[in-house]
Amino acid sequence: MPRAAIVGWAHSPFGKLEDPDVETLIGRVARSALDHAGVAPADVDAVTVGVYNNGFQRQGFEASLVALSVPELAHTPATHLENACATGSAALHSALDAVESGRARIALVVGAEKMTATPTPEVGDILLTACYRKEEGSDAGFAGIFGRIAQNYFQRHGDRSEELAMIAAKNHEHGLANSFAHMRKDFGVAFCNTVSEKNPLVAGPLRRTDCSLVSDGAAALVVADEETAAALERAIAFRARRHVNDFLPLSRRDPIAFEGARMAWDKAKAEAGIAIDDLDLVETHDCFTVAEMIEYEAMGLAKPGEGWIVAREGQSKRGGRLPVNLSGGLKSRGHPIGATGVSQHVMAAMQLMGEAGDMQLPGASLAGVFNMGGAAVANYVSILERRK
């Protein structure tokens, strides 16, 4: 099957931005990504847009907003995708499907979200639309869901609060090097592991430092078929990509197994013909520190119940066995829902092209990306490699 490749990208800062809405955030990155790829808007055959929304903004129909900043795309087919916190990857996969099916040569992918203009209680309620509300809706929001996942993990495998603090501290340390990151501050393990006025419990045992940030931001990718990519400056190929779903209700599955995530990783590694240690780096979905810890197990970096060992031994730090979230992850870089999956792929592509600046891992040639929607419900894995 022909493979599409990433040929360009753009990324806004993440954080509490002055941009008033998703439209302006999209405008930050859409044309910039095309310019980075060296592609004219007239050559774009499809546009896919990932925005979660569900109440963050009154404006829907987000696919139509791209043409407002790139008028040449007014008559180009554009589609909006939404798949909870994996919305960005859903938009990317739709674009890749269009290219690899032969229906498009070049596609533009944009992910964006404006979250910080929404009052905090409303943010929590909006995000709960990504859970099975009949059973899991609560005042504690998604932190409550992952707090219960952490409790379940601790009951089986011991209190791993300190290892969660190690993951948080690691990601904030990595994020210092990322100029796009929402929070560039090195908190240290001791602060992250101590409940205090500045680091309160959010949903026990999770503290504020165990939770990703509410952010605004946008990211964009340009993908092209092999022939087109060969004539452009950059080509980051998908050696493998997989999407595996799981039951939405946690009551229908083992909540700490992340079985869908494990299956997606297993299928992607088999398709790529690699083992986990063949990767140079991974960008993974650390919406909460306990999620990253369980994802170590899902990707095969640790046996079930032993993800905490990876954190304790520093295996996932820069210079460790497999650096995870050199960008700072969702914890430091930020988590504007629709932008996250696109952003993760931009971060990995920058590393493989040697364009990651202070984040750069010397000699990076093979990267993994994991983006999930809900509590490991929609699971997307990409294995990326540089082709030129």
Residue pairs with C-beta under 8 A, 6 or more apart in sequence:
1 100
2 100
2 102
2 225
2 226
3 100
3 226
3 237
3 238
4 95
4 96
4 99
4 100
4 107
4 223
4 224
4 225
4 226
4 229
4 238
5 223
5 224
5 225
5 226
5 229
5 235
5 236
5 237
5 238
5 387
6 221
6 222
6 223
6 234
6 235
6 236
6 237
6 345
6 349
6 384
7 37
7 38
7 39
7 106
7 222
7 223
7 224
7 228
7 229
7 232
7 233
7 234
7 235
7 236
8 33
8 34
8 35
8 36
8 37
8 38
8 39
8 221
8 222
8 232
8 234
9 33
9 36
9 37
9 219
9 220
9 221
9 222
9 345
9 346
9 349
9 350
10 28
10 29
10 30
10 32
10 33
10 35
10 36
10 219
10 220
10 346
11 29
11 180
11 217
11 218
11 219
11 220
11 343
11 346
12 25
12 28
12 29
12 180
12 217
12 218
12 219
13 179
13 180
13 182
13 217
14 180
14 181
14 182
14 213
14 215
14 216
14 217
14 333
14 334
14 336
14 339
14 343
15 182
15 183
15 215
15 216
15 217
15 334
16 116
16 182
16 215
16 216
17 25
17 114
17 116
17 216
17 217
19 25
19 28
19 114
19 216
20 114
20 117
21 57
21 59
21 114
22 51
22 53
22 57
22 59
22 62
22 65
22 112
22 113
22 114
23 59
23 65
23 68
23 69
25 112
25 113
25 114
25 216
25 217
25 218
25 336
25 339
26 49
26 62
26 65
26 66
26 68
26 69
26 110
26 112
26 218
27 68
27 69
28 218
29 110
29 112
29 218
29 219
29 220
30 66
30 69
30 70
30 73
30 108
30 110
30 220
31 41
31 69
31 70
32 220
33 108
33 110
33 220
33 221
33 222
34 40
34 41
34 44
34 70
34 108
34 222
36 222
37 222
37 224
37 232
37 233
37 234
38 232
38 233
39 106
39 222
39 224
39 232
40 72
41 70
41 72
41 73
41 76
42 72
43 105
43 106
44 73
44 76
44 106
44 107
44 108
44 222
45 76
45 77
45 98
45 103
45 104
45 105
45 106
45 107
46 76
46 77
46 78
46 79
46 95
46 98
46 99
46 103
46 104
46 106
46 107
46 108
47 63
47 66
47 73
47 76
47 77
47 78
47 79
47 107
47 108
47 109
47 110
48 63
48 78
48 79
48 80
48 81
48 91
48 92
48 94
48 95
48 98
48 107
48 108
48 109
48 110
49 62
49 63
49 65
49 66
49 78
49 79
49 80
49 81
49 91
49 109
49 110
49 111
49 112
49 338
50 80
50 81
50 82
50 87
50 88
50 89
50 90
50 91
50 92
50 109
50 110
50 111
50 112
50 338
50 339
50 341
50 342
51 62
51 80
51 82
51 87
51 111
51 112
51 113
51 338
52 82
52 84
52 85
52 87
52 113
52 130
52 337
52 338
53 60
53 62
53 82
53 113
53 338
54 82
54 126
54 129
55 118
55 122
55 125
55 126
55 129
56 113
56 114
56 115
56 117
56 118
56 123
56 126
57 114
59 65
61 80
62 80
62 112
63 78
63 79
63 80
64 78
66 73
66 78
66 108
66 110
67 73
67 74
67 76
67 78
73 108
79 94
81 87
81 90
81 91
81 94
82 90
82 338
83 89
83 90
83 373
83 378
84 130
84 337
84 373
84 374
84 377
84 378
85 130
85 285
85 287
85 335
85 337
85 340
85 341
85 371
85 372
85 373
85 374
86 341
86 371
86 372
86 373
86 378
86 379
86 380
87 111
87 337
87 338
87 340
87 341
87 373
88 109
88 111
88 219
88 338
88 339
88 340
88 341
88 342
88 343
88 344
88 345
88 371
89 243
89 341
89 342
89 344
89 345
89 371
89 380
89 382
90 341
90 373
90 378
90 380
91 109
91 110
91 111
91 338
91 341
91 342
92 109
92 221
92 223
92 341
92 342
92 345
93 241
93 243
93 380
95 104
95 107
95 108
95 109
95 221
95 223
96 107
96 223
96 238
96 241
98 104
98 107
99 105
99 106
99 107
99 223
99 224
99 225
100 225
102 225
104 225
105 224
105 225
105 227
105 228
106 222
106 223
106 224
106 225
106 228
107 222
107 223
107 224
108 220
108 221
108 222
109 220
109 221
109 222
109 223
109 342
110 218
110 219
110 220
110 342
111 218
111 219
111 220
111 336
111 338
111 339
111 340
111 341
111 342
111 343
112 217
112 218
112 219
112 336
112 338
112 339
113 215
113 216
113 217
113 218
113 336
113 337
113 338
113 339
114 216
114 336
115 123
115 214
115 215
115 216
115 336
115 337
116 214
116 215
116 216
117 216
118 126
120 214
123 141
123 214
124 139
124 140
124 141
124 142
124 143
125 141
127 141
127 142
127 337
128 136
128 137
128 138
128 141
128 142
130 142
130 373
130 374
130 377
131 137
131 142
131 145
131 248
131 374
131 375
132 248
132 249
132 250
132 251
134 249
135 249
135 250
135 251
136 145
136 249
136 250
138 144
138 145
140 147
140 202
140 203
141 203
142 287
142 288
143 202
143 203
143 206
143 211
143 288
144 203
145 250
145 375
146 203
146 206
146 287
146 288
146 290
146 291
146 375
147 202
147 203
147 204
147 205
147 206
148 203
148 250
148 255
149 250
149 255
149 256
149 290
149 291
149 294
149 375
150 164
150 205
150 206
150 210
150 288
150 290
151 204
151 205
152 255
152 256
153 160
153 256
153 290
153 293
153 294
154 160
154 161
154 205
156 256
156 305
157 305
157 306
157 308
158 308
159 205
160 293
160 308
161 193
161 205
162 189
162 193
162 312
163 293
163 308
163 311
163 312
164 192
164 205
164 206
164 210
164 289
164 290
164 293
164 311
165 189
165 192
165 193
165 207
165 209
165 210
165 289
166 189
166 192
166 311
166 312
166 314
167 286
167 289
167 292
167 293
167 311
167 316
167 331
168 187
168 192
168 209
168 210
168 289
168 331
169 186
169 187
169 188
169 189
169 191
169 192
170 311
170 314
170 316
170 317
170 324
170 325
171 286
171 292
171 325
171 328
171 329
171 331
171 332
172 183
172 185
172 186
172 187
172 192
172 209
172 328
172 331
172 332
173 186
173 317
174 317
174 318
174 323
174 325
174 326
174 327
174 328
174 329
174 332
174 359
175 181
175 183
175 184
175 185
175 327
175 328
175 329
175 331
175 332
175 333
176 184
176 185
176 186
176 328
177 326
177 328
177 357
177 358
177 359
178 184
178 327
178 328
178 332
178 333
178 347
178 358
178 359
179 357
179 358
180 217
180 327
180 333
180 343
181 327
181 328
181 332
181 333
181 334
182 213
182 215
182 217
182 332
182 333
182 334
183 213
183 328
183 332
183 334
184 328
184 332
187 209
191 198
191 199
191 209
192 199
192 207
192 209
192 210
195 201
195 207
198 208
199 207
199 208
199 209
200 207
200 208
201 207
202 208
202 210
202 211
206 288
206 289
206 290
209 289
210 288
210 289
210 290
211 287
211 288
212 286
212 287
212 288
212 329
212 330
212 331
212 334
212 335
213 330
213 331
213 332
213 334
213 335
214 335
215 334
215 335
215 336
216 336
217 334
217 336
217 339
217 343
218 336
218 339
219 339
219 342
219 343
219 346
220 342
220 346
221 342
221 345
221 346
221 349
224 232
229 235
229 237
229 387
229 388
230 388
233 388
234 349
234 353
234 388
235 386
235 387
235 388
236 348
236 349
236 352
236 353
236 384
236 385
236 386
236 387
237 384
237 385
237 386
237 387
238 382
238 383
238 384
239 271
239 272
239 274
239 366
239 383
239 384
239 385
240 267
240 268
240 269
240 271
240 272
240 381
240 382
240 383
241 268
241 380
241 381
241 382
241 383
242 264
242 265
242 267
242 268
242 271
242 380
242 381
243 264
243 378
243 379
243 380
243 381
244 260
244 261
244 263
244 264
244 267
244 379
245 260
245 377
245 378
245 379
246 253
246 259
246 260
246 376
246 377
246 379
247 253
247 377
248 374
248 377
250 375
253 259
255 375
256 294
257 304
258 294
258 295
258 297
258 298
258 376
258 379
259 376
260 376
260 377
260 378
260 379
261 294
261 295
261 298
261 299
261 370
261 372
261 376
261 379
261 381
262 297
262 298
262 299
262 300
263 379
264 370
264 379
264 380
264 381
265 276
265 298
265 299
265 300
265 368
265 370
265 381
266 300
267 381
268 368
268 381
268 382
268 383
269 275
269 276
269 300
269 383
271 383
272 383
274 366
274 383
275 300
276 299
276 300
276 301
276 322
276 368
277 321
277 322
278 366
279 322
279 366
279 367
279 368
279 383
280 322
280 323
280 351
280 361
280 363
280 364
280 365
280 366
280 367
281 322
281 323
281 324
281 326
281 348
281 351
281 361
281 364
281 367
281 368
282 299
282 322
282 323
282 324
282 325
282 367
282 368
282 369
282 370
283 324
283 325
283 326
283 327
283 329
283 344
283 345
283 347
283 348
283 367
283 368
283 369
283 370
284 292
284 295
284 299
284 324
284 325
284 329
284 368
284 369
284 370
285 291
285 292
285 295
285 330
285 340
285 344
285 370
285 371
285 372
286 292
286 295
286 325
286 329
286 330
286 331
287 330
287 335
287 372
289 331
291 372
291 376
292 316
292 324
292 325
292 329
293 307
293 308
293 310
293 311
294 307
294 376
295 307
295 370
296 302
296 307
296 310
296 311
296 316
296 324
297 303
297 304
297 305
297 306
297 307
298 370
298 376
299 368
299 370
301 307
301 310
301 315
301 316
301 321
301 322
302 309
302 310
309 315
310 316
310 321
313 320
314 320
315 321
315 322
316 322
316 323
316 324
316 325
317 323
318 326
318 361
323 361
325 331
325 332
326 347
326 351
326 356
326 359
326 361
327 333
327 343
327 344
327 347
327 359
330 340
333 343
333 347
336 343
340 371
341 371
341 380
344 369
344 370
344 371
345 369
345 382
345 384
347 356
347 359
348 367
348 368
348 369
348 382
348 384
349 384
350 356
350 357
350 359
351 359
351 360
351 361
351 364
351 367
352 364
352 365
352 366
352 367
352 384
352 385
352 386
353 386
354 360
354 364
365 385
365 386
366 383
366 384
366 385
367 383
367 384
367 385
368 381
368 382
368 383
368 384
369 380
369 381
369 382
369 384
370 379
370 380
370 381
371 380
372 378
372 379
372 380
373 379
